[in-house]
Amino acid sequence: MNIEELMNNPEFRIDIGSLLMRIHSENLMNSYHLKAILKRQIKILEIQKGKTGQELDDAIESEIESLNDKFSEWLKEDLINDVNDFSKD
């Protein structure tokens, strides 16, 4: 059975709100895991450079802020491209 057949089947029901919340929750959990991994990797790199204590903490936070800025720009570009792609249909 394909998706079109399922959508036309009155017995087929899907709770869109629950589905969206589940997808959102999974995305958040993945994000938390990735942030923890990234922070650990940055810390290892900074320790290899000989940084310790507050200098280490500052370097980690600075690098994470820099990456967040970069990722935010990428997200904006991707969302704009997605909206443009969807509006062409």
C-alpha positions in Angstrom: 0.0 0.0 0.0 1.4 3.4 -0.9 0.9 6.7 0.9 -1.8 7.9 -1.4 -3.9 4.8 -0.7 -3.4 5.3 3.0 -4.4 8.9 2.9 -7.6 8.0 1.0 -8.4 5.3 3.5 -10.9 6.6 6.2 -9.5 4.1 8.7 -6.0 5.6 8.4 -5.5 8.3 11.1 -2.4 10.2 12.0 -2.0 12.7 14.8 0.0 15.4 13.1 0.6 17.3 16.3 2.1 14.2 18.1 4.1 13.4 15.0 5.6 16.9 14.9 6.3 16.9 18.6 8.1 13.5 18.3 10.2 14.7 15.4 11.0 17.9 17.3 12.0 15.9 20.4 14.3 13.7 18.4 15.9 16.7 16.8 16.5 18.3 20.1 18.0 15.1 21.6 20.3 14.8 18.6 21.3 18.4 19.0 22.2 17.9 22.6 24.3 14.9 21.8 26.1 16.7 19.0 26.7 19.7 21.2 28.3 17.6 23.9 30.5 15.8 21.4 31.6 19.1 19.8 32.4 20.6 23.2 34.5 17.6 24.1 36.4 17.7 20.8 37.1 21.4 21.2 38.3 20.9 24.7 40.7 18.2 23.6 42.1 20.4 20.9 42.5 23.3 23.3 44.2 21.1 25.9 46.6 19.9 23.2 47.5 23.6 22.6 48.4 23.8 26.3 45.5 25.7 27.6 44.2 25.1 31.1 41.7 26.6 33.6 39.9 29.7 32.7 41.9 30.1 29.4 40.6 26.7 28.4 37.0 27.5 29.3 37.2 30.9 27.4 38.6 29.2 24.3 35.9 26.6 24.3 33.1 29.1 24.7 34.6 31.4 22.0 34.9 28.5 19.5 31.3 27.4 20.2 30.0 30.9 19.8 31.9 31.2 16.5 30.5 27.9 15.2 26.9 28.8 16.3 27.2 32.1 14.4 28.4 30.1 11.3 25.6 27.5 11.7 23.0 30.2 12.1 24.0 31.7 8.8 23.9 28.3 7.1 20.4 27.7 8.6 19.1 31.0 7.3 20.5 30.3 3.8 19.0 26.8 3.8 15.6 28.0 5.0 15.5 30.7 2.4 16.4 28.2 -0.3 13.8 25.7 1.0 11.1 28.4 1.0 12.1 29.4 -2.6 12.1 25.8 -3.7 8.7 25.1 -2.2 7.1 28.2 -3.6 8.0 27.2 -7.2 5.5 24.3 -7.1 
